[in-house]
Each structure stands twice: as structure tokens, then as C-alpha cells.
Amino acid sequence: LRTLCDEIGPRAGGTEGGCHAEEWAIARFQEFGLEAVRTQDVPLTVWRRGSLEAGVVAPGPFRFTALSHGNSPRSAHVEAPVVDVGHGDTEDFRQAEADLPGAVVLCDEGTAEGRRKLHRSEQLALAAKYHAAALLIMSMTPGPLPRTGVCHTSEAPIPSIGISLEDGERLRRLLKDGVRPRVRVVMENHLHGGTARNVLADLPGAERPDEIVLCGAHLDAWDVAQGALDNGLGVAIVLEMARVLAHLKKRPKRTIRFALWAAEEVGLLGSKQYVAHYLSDLHRHVAIMNFDMTGDPVGYWTPGAPAKPALLEALALQLAPIGMTGAWDSKPGLHSDHQPFMLEGVPVVCISGRLSQEASRFYHSQGDTLDKVDFPALCRAATAGAFSAWAIAEAECPPYPRKDPREVAAMIQEARLEEALQAEGWAPRDGF
């Protein structure tokens, strides 16, 4: 993890840092003695951050502490009044519809308690739909710590930036006092075609080698920091799992496949590419374990599982000495590399882990650096991951039944995920 963060650092897919990280990952898997170490090309649009000038021009000019969102336009120059849409969901935009054309829209990160969590791509899609000129998403973390993150699957139709909590609250105070600030956003970015790579390696099964337990984490990280938490944690966990399990004298019954995904941060492109390539073989994948900002392990997350899997309940009891409490959640969620597999009905098993509140606040910000990592907790998460992957590979049956297309569609509808999926360009396959 120190090498990944201190020597490689930022590693967006398709960049020099991303390529360096991929070569480093290949070398680690080979060093551990895994078989079929290979890469899988992932075509993508490479977005490189350029200049950004953003702030209030009247009244009382001041500059924002801000970061452009990934895939923001190559060039933009906007000056317009601000309209606040609060949480930033469909109803919020609808209520402000008359004021939105040509305006700069302000919203928070879509994490208000009691409301559906929103992704910035949903908020951008709504801003563009209502003909806004630009989007400001205010961080909900004091710092000041604006957040970056992808806002569109390709070049965005309007500028989208993250601003600090302090700047967002200042705008809201002005609006509450009857002042309508005018905001200027000027940006230049660079976009071009490129290729990133998934890095894959196998620990072949001794009895059912065609059945696969897939353990993955995304390798890429944003350019503003080191990507220690997001997702150096997951990378370190998967590599440690691979190292430990490869050195056991016994082979698992099923194949355990390790994957370090490319381009998660710009739309889950690596895991989507894997699913598209192996679509006809996904029935052989008995489970996918995804490690993304995984903290101190406390339980399991199995999105869409009909009941608490007995296998995982037993595993949690065995892992109690390292802090597993048997906590369990089955509510489906999106925006990490489990998603493409979940949408194809593959059972998902993730370690539920606690990140400290102090660490969590640095997500997608300039504060995501190595000093925030809790190394003892990281070791416990790797232990829980390795123990769980081996147990799933040894079990007679998958942890819970895979879903057919109708069951997946029902799960999506019940969890109210349709709008979020549509915002990222997803369309159901035949059979949904």
C-alpha cells in the first residue's frame, strides 16, 4: 500500500500512473505464484483535469474552493445566477423548474437523512434536462474539502464542479437573505481516447475448477491525492488475500479469481467489461466479493439476498475474535464494481467494514492520503476476506441463489434504483 500510494500515487485509468499501477499489480500476482496472470483491455475516454476558476462575481466577489468533476467539458465559460435545489432529486428540480433555464444550480451531495441517496450523475442529468448552465455540488464535510468524482459517462453537457461545504453554506445564506449571487465558472479540461487494463489472476480449484469465486477491488484512483482509502484499501486487501491463499499447501475446491478493476471511478468500466466478456460464463461464478473502501470488518452485505445466508452467519461467528458481530444488510446499492454482477443475478458477498468518521470525510478529496489508513483494521479486513473467500470456494452450494432477470428487475424496482441506473446509461437486457 505504501508503494501504491507514495511511489505511484494518482492512477486514473489510461494515464501514466494508471499504467504504472497495472504493471505493479501484474508483478505482485506473479510474485505470489498465481496462475493465468493476465490483463483485459478496457477502452475508455481519458479525462485529464485542466484549469478551473469558479466563484461569486456579485455581490462581494469571492472564489470557491472547488474541483471539477470527472468528464466535465473540455471548455466552458458560464456566468449566471444561482438557484438552490437542496437535495437535488427529481422533485426538487421540478419545484424550481421556472428558475432553472440558464442558471447555475446548487445542490448538496444527495445524502440527506431519510431520502434516497443520489449520485452526482443523476443530479447532472437533471440539471441538463432543465437547461441549467452549470452544476455546483457542495460537500457535506467541513474542511474545506470539495469532492471530485465522475459526473457523466462521456463528456458532460454542462460544467459540473464540487465546492466546499463552507462555500455552499455561504451561497445558501445569501439566498436566504434575498440576495441572488451571480457565479462564474471557467474551465479547461482534456479528453482523448485510451485504454486501461483489468488485472486478473487465478488460484485454480482442485475439484470444481470451472466454478469461480471472484474477489475484486478497483485499482484506479482520482488525481487529486494518493487514493489510499479509495481504493488503496481494497487493493491491499485483495493482494493480501491472494498472497496468503496462494501459499497454502491445499487448493480450494473451486477456483478463486482475483481481479483489480480498471476505471471504476469513471463508470465501473473495468467490471462492466469483464461481465460483457464473460457473460455466457457468469453462471459459473458462484459469488463476487467486492472490496471498495472496506474498513474494520463487522459483518456482511449481500445485496438482494432473500435471507441471511447460513454460511455467512456461521463465518461471522468464527470471525468474532477479530470483531465480526454478525451484522448483515441486504439492501441493494449501486456505484461500485459489484453492480454489473448484481444486475446479472450473480450472488454478491461484501465485507461490511467501519471506516472512522475522520477517514470517511476525505472520500474523493485532496485528503485521501496514506496517513488516514488504519493498518490493524486493514489486516483484519484482509483476514475476513481470505477466510470468507476460502469458505465460499469450499461450500457445497453458493451463499445464496442467483437471481433470474425477472427477480433482478423486481429487486431494482423495490429498491427504487431505476432512475439512478438510467442516469448512467443503463438499459435492461431482454428478459427484464
C-alpha positions in Angstrom: 0.0 0.0 0.0 2.9 2.4 0.7 4.3 1.7 -2.7 0.9 2.2 -4.4 0.3 5.5 -2.6 3.8 7.0 -2.2 5.6 5.9 -5.3 2.7 5.6 -7.8 0.0 7.8 -6.3 -2.8 9.1 -8.6 -3.7 6.3 -11.1 -6.6 7.2 -13.2 -7.3 4.7 -16.0 -5.5 5.4 -19.2 -2.9 7.7 -17.6 0.8 7.0 -16.9 0.0 6.5 -13.3 -2.7 4.0 -14.2 -0.4 2.0 -16.4 2.3 2.0 -13.7 -0.2 0.7 -11.2 -1.3 -2.1 -13.6 2.3 -3.2 -14.2 2.9 -3.2 -10.4 -0.2 -5.4 -9.8 0.8 -7.9 -12.5 4.2 -8.2 -10.8 2.6 -8.8 -7.4 0.3 -11.6 -8.7 3.2 -13.2 -10.4 5.4 -12.9 -7.3 2.7 -14.7 -5.3 2.7 -17.7 -7.7 -0.8 -17.3 -9.0 -1.7 -18.9 -12.3 -3.1 -17.3 -15.6 -1.9 -13.8 -14.6 -3.3 -11.7 -17.4 -4.8 -8.4 -18.4 -8.1 -7.4 -20.1 -8.2 -4.2 -22.2 -10.8 -1.6 -21.2 -11.4 1.1 -23.8 -12.3 4.5 -22.3 -12.3 8.2 -22.6 -9.4 9.5 -20.7 -10.2 12.8 -18.9 -7.4 15.0 -17.6 -8.1 17.8 -15.2 -7.2 21.3 -16.5 -7.8 24.7 -15.1 -10.8 25.8 -13.1 -11.8 29.3 -12.0 -15.1 29.4 -10.0 -16.7 31.8 -7.6 -19.2 34.6 -7.0 -18.7 37.7 -9.1 -21.6 39.7 -7.5 -22.3 40.9 -4.9 -19.0 40.8 -2.9 -16.8 38.6 -5.2 -15.1 35.5 -3.7 -13.5 32.4 -5.1 -14.7 28.9 -4.4 -12.6 26.1 -3.1 -13.6 23.8 -5.9 -12.7 20.7 -8.0 -14.1 19.9 -11.5 -15.9 16.6 -11.7 -14.6 14.0 -14.0 -15.7 14.2 -17.6 -16.6 17.9 -17.3 -16.5 19.7 -20.6 -13.3 20.4 -22.5 -14.1 24.1 -22.3 -16.7 26.2 -20.6 -17.3 29.8 -19.6 -20.5 30.4 -17.6 -21.8 33.4 -15.7 -25.3 33.2 -14.2 -27.4 33.5 -11.1 -27.6 30.6 -8.6 -30.7 28.5 -7.9 -30.7 26.2 -4.9 -32.4 22.8 -5.4 -31.5 21.3 -2.0 -31.1 17.6 -2.0 -31.2 17.6 -5.8 -33.7 14.9 -6.7 -36.4 14.9 -9.4 -39.0 16.6 -7.2 -36.5 19.3 -6.0 -35.7 20.2 -9.7 -39.4 20.1 -10.6 -40.3 22.6 -7.9 -37.6 25.0 -9.1 -38.3 24.4 -12.8 -39.3 28.0 -13.7 -36.0 29.4 -12.5 -33.6 26.8 -13.8 -33.0 27.6 -17.5 -29.6 29.3 -17.9 -29.0 29.2 -14.1 -26.1 27.8 -12.1 -27.7 25.0 -9.9 -26.6 24.4 -6.4 -27.4 21.2 -4.5 -25.8 19.1 -1.7 -24.3 15.7 -2.2 -27.7 13.9 -2.1 -27.1 12.3 1.3 -30.0 13.8 3.3 -31.3 11.6 6.0 -34.5 9.8 5.1 -34.2 10.4 1.4 -32.8 8.2 -1.4 -29.0 8.7 -1.8 -28.2 10.3 -5.1 -25.2 10.1 -7.4 -23.8 13.2 -8.9 -24.5 11.8 -12.4 -28.2 11.8 -11.5 -28.1 15.4 -10.4 -26.2 16.4 -13.5 -28.7 14.7 -15.7 -31.5 16.6 -14.1 -29.6 19.9 -14.3 -29.1 19.3 -18.1 -32.7 18.2 -18.5 -33.9 21.5 -17.1 -31.5 23.5 -19.2 -29.3 24.8 -16.4 -25.9 26.3 -17.4 -23.8 24.6 -14.7 -24.0 22.5 -11.6 -22.4 23.1 -8.2 -22.4 20.2 -5.7 -21.5 21.2 -2.2 -19.5 18.8 0.1 -21.3 17.9 3.3 -17.9 17.6 5.0 -16.2 20.6 6.7 -12.6 21.2 5.7 -12.8 22.9 3.3 -12.9 19.7 1.3 -14.6 19.8 -2.1 -15.0 16.4 -3.7 -14.3 15.3 -7.2 -15.9 12.3 -8.9 -17.3 11.3 -12.3 -20.5 13.2 -13.4 -21.2 11.7 -16.8 -20.4 8.6 -18.9 -18.8 10.7 -21.6 -18.1 14.5 -22.0 -20.7 16.2 -19.8 -23.1 18.6 -21.5 -22.6 21.3 -18.9 -19.8 22.1 -16.3 -20.1 20.2 -13.0 -17.9 21.0 -10.0 -17.7 20.2 -6.4 -17.4 23.1 -3.9 -16.6 23.2 -0.2 -19.3 23.0 2.4 -18.3 26.4 3.6 -18.8 28.0 0.2 -22.1 26.2 -0.3 -23.4 27.4 3.0 -22.3 30.9 2.2 -24.4 30.8 -1.0 -27.4 29.4 0.9 -27.2 32.2 3.5 -27.1 34.8 0.7 -30.1 33.3 -1.0 -32.0 33.1 2.3 -31.3 36.8 2.8 -32.9 37.6 -0.5 -29.6 38.0 -2.4 -29.2 36.1 -5.6 -25.5 35.7 -6.2 -24.1 35.5 -9.7 -21.5 32.8 -10.2 -18.8 32.4 -12.9 -17.4 29.0 -13.8 -14.5 28.9 -16.3 -12.8 25.6 -17.0 -10.5 23.9 -19.5 -10.0 20.1 -19.5 -8.6 17.4 -21.8 -10.3 14.4 -23.1 -9.0 11.7 -25.5 -9.4 8.0 -26.3 -7.3 5.5 -24.4 -7.1 2.1 -22.8 -6.9 0.9 -19.2 -6.5 -2.8 -18.1 -8.1 -5.1 -15.7 -5.5 -7.3 -14.0 -6.7 -10.9 -13.4 -5.1 -14.0 -11.7 -6.4 -17.4 -10.7 -5.9 -19.8 -7.8 -7.3 -22.9 -9.6 -9.8 -25.1 -7.9 -8.9 -28.8 -7.1 -12.4 -30.3 -7.6 -14.6 -27.7 -9.4 -12.1 -25.6 -11.3 -14.8 -24.3 -13.7 -16.7 -22.7 -10.8 -15.4 -19.3 -9.7 -15.3 -17.2 -6.6 -14.3 -13.7 -7.8 -12.6 -11.3 -5.4 -12.0 -7.8 -6.8 -11.2 -4.2 -6.0 -10.7 -1.2 -8.2 -7.2 -0.2 -8.9 -7.8 3.3 -10.2 -7.9 6.5 -8.1 -8.6 10.2 -8.6 -5.8 12.6 -9.5 -6.1 14.9 -6.5 -4.5 12.8 -3.8 -3.0 9.3 -3.3 -6.1 7.2 -3.4 -5.2 5.5 -0.1 -8.7 5.0 1.2 -10.4 4.9 -2.2 -9.3 2.4 -3.1 -5.8 1.6 -1.9 -7.6 -0.2 1.0 -9.4 -2.6 -1.3 -6.3 -3.2 -3.5 -4.2 -4.1 -0.4 -6.9 -6.4 0.9 -7.2 -8.4 -2.4 -3.4 -8.6 -2.8 -3.0 -9.9 0.8 -5.8 -12.4 0.3 -4.1 -13.6 -2.9 -0.7 -13.8 -1.2 -2.0 -15.8 1.8 -4.2 -18.2 -0.1 -1.6 -18.9 -2.8 0.8 -20.0 -0.1 -1.5 -22.6 1.5 -0.5 -26.2 0.8 -4.1 -27.1 0.0 -6.0 -25.9 -3.1 -9.7 -24.8 -2.7 -12.4 -26.9 -4.3 -13.5 -24.0 -6.6 -11.2 -21.5 -8.4 -10.7 -18.3 -6.6 -10.1 -15.5 -9.1 -8.5 -12.2 -8.1 -9.3 -9.0 -10.1 -8.0 -5.5 -9.9 -10.5 -3.5 -11.9 -9.7 -0.6 -14.2 -11.7 2.6 -14.5 -14.2 2.1 -11.7 -14.1 5.8 -10.9 -15.4 6.8 -14.4 -18.3 4.4 -14.6 -17.3 0.9 -13.4 -15.8 0.3 -16.9 -13.5 -2.5 -15.9 -16.0 -4.7 -14.2 -18.6 -3.9 -16.9 -16.0 -5.1 -19.5 -15.4 -8.3 -17.6 -19.2 -9.0 -17.3 -19.7 -8.3 -21.0 -16.7 -10.6 -22.0 -17.7 -13.5 -19.6 -21.5 -13.1 -20.0 -22.0 -16.6 -21.2 -19.9 -17.9 -18.3 -21.4 -15.9 -15.5 -23.5 -18.9 -14.4 -20.1 -20.4 -13.3 -19.5 -17.5 -10.9 -20.9 -18.6 -7.6 -20.1 -15.3 -5.9 -18.5 -11.9 -6.3 -16.7 -10.3 -3.4 -16.0 -6.6 -3.9 -13.7 -4.6 -1.7 -14.1 -0.8 -2.0 -13.0 1.4 0.9 -13.5 -1.6 3.2 -12.9 -0.7 6.8 -12.7 -2.7 10.1 -14.9 -5.8 9.4 -18.2 -6.2 11.4 -20.4 -8.3 9.1 -21.6 -8.9 5.6 -23.5 -7.1 2.9 -25.4 -9.3 0.4 -27.5 -7.0 -1.8 -30.7 -8.7 -2.8 -30.3 -11.8 -0.7 -33.7 -13.1 0.4 -32.5 -14.0 3.9 -29.3 -14.0 5.9 -27.1 -16.8 4.3 -26.4 -19.6 6.8 -22.9 -19.9 5.6 -22.1 -16.3 6.3 -23.8 -16.4 9.7 -21.5 -19.3 10.6 -18.5 -17.5 9.3 -19.3 -14.4 11.3 -19.3 -16.5 14.5 -15.9 -17.9 13.6 -14.5 -14.4 12.8 -15.8 -12.9 16.1 -12.3 -12.8 17.6 -11.4 -10.1 15.0 -14.5 -8.1 15.6 -17.2 -9.6 13.3 -20.5 -9.1 15.0 -22.8 -10.9 12.6 -24.2 -7.6 11.3 -26.0 -8.1 8.0 -27.5 -5.9 5.3 -29.3 -7.0 2.1 -30.4 -3.6 0.8 -29.2 -3.3 -2.9 -26.9 -0.4 -3.8 -25.0 0.9 -6.8 -21.8 2.7 -7.9 -19.2 0.1 -7.2 -17.8 -2.9 -9.0 -20.4 -5.4 -7.6 -23.1 -3.6 -9.6 -22.6 -5.2 -13.0 -22.6 -8.6 -11.4 -25.6 -7.9 -9.2 -27.6 -6.8 -12.3 -26.9 -10.2 -13.9 -28.1 -12.0 -10.8 -24.7 -13.2 -9.5 -24.6 -13.5 -5.7 -22.7 -10.6 -4.1 -20.9 -11.0 -0.8 -19.1 -8.0 0.6 -17.4 -7.5 3.9 -19.2 -4.7 5.8 -16.5 -2.6 7.4 -16.4 0.5 9.6 -14.3 3.4 8.5 -13.7 6.1 11.1 -15.7 9.3 10.7 -12.4 11.1 10.3 -11.3 8.8 7.5 -14.6 8.9 5.7 -14.6 12.6 5.3 -11.7 12.5 2.9 -13.5 10.5 0.2 -12.7 11.8 -3.3 -10.8 14.8 -1.8 -7.3 16.0 -1.6 -7.1 14.5 1.9 -7.2 10.9 0.7 -3.7 10.1 1.8 -1.8 7.2 3.4 -1.7 8.7 6.9 -5.5 8.1 7.1 -5.2 4.3 6.8 -5.8 2.2 9.9 -3.4 -0.6 9.3 -4.6 -3.0 12.0 -8.1 -2.7 10.7 -6.8 -3.3 7.2 -5.2 -6.6 8.4 -8.5 -7.7 10.0 -10.4 -6.9 6.8 -7.9 -9.0 4.7 -8.2 -11.8 7.2 -12.0 -11.7 7.0 -11.9 -11.6 3.2 -9.5 -14.5 2.8 -11.4 -16.6 5.3 -14.7 -15.9 3.6 -13.5 -16.4 0.0 -12.0 -19.8 1.0 -15.2 -20.9 2.8 -17.3 -19.9 -0.2 -15.0 -21.8 -2.5 -15.2 -24.9 -0.3 -19.0 -24.8 0.4 -21.4 -27.3 -1.3 -23.7 -24.5 -2.5 -23.4 -20.8 -3.4 -24.0 -18.5 -0.4 -27.5 -17.7 -1.8 -29.3 -18.5 -5.1 -28.6 -16.4 -8.1 -31.4 -14.3 -9.5 -33.1 -14.6 -12.9 -33.8 -11.5 -14.9 -37.4 -11.1 -13.5 -36.1 -11.3 -10.0 -33.3 -8.7 -10.7 -36.0 -6.4 -12.2 -38.1 -6.8 -9.1 -35.1 -6.1 -6.8 -34.3 -2.9 -8.8 -37.9 -1.7 -8.6 -38.3 -2.4 -4.9 -35.0 -0.6 -4.1 -36.0 2.4 -6.3 -32.9 2.2 -8.4 -34.3 2.7 -11.9 -33.7 6.4 -12.1 -30.1 6.1 -10.9 -29.4 3.4 -13.4 -31.0 5.3 -16.3 -28.8 8.3 -15.4 -25.6 6.3 -16.1 -27.0 5.0 -19.4 -28.0 1.5 -18.2 -30.8 -0.3 -20.1 -32.2 -3.7 -19.2 -31.4 -6.7 -21.3 -34.0 -8.9 -22.9 -35.8 -10.8 -20.2 -36.1 -7.9 -17.7 
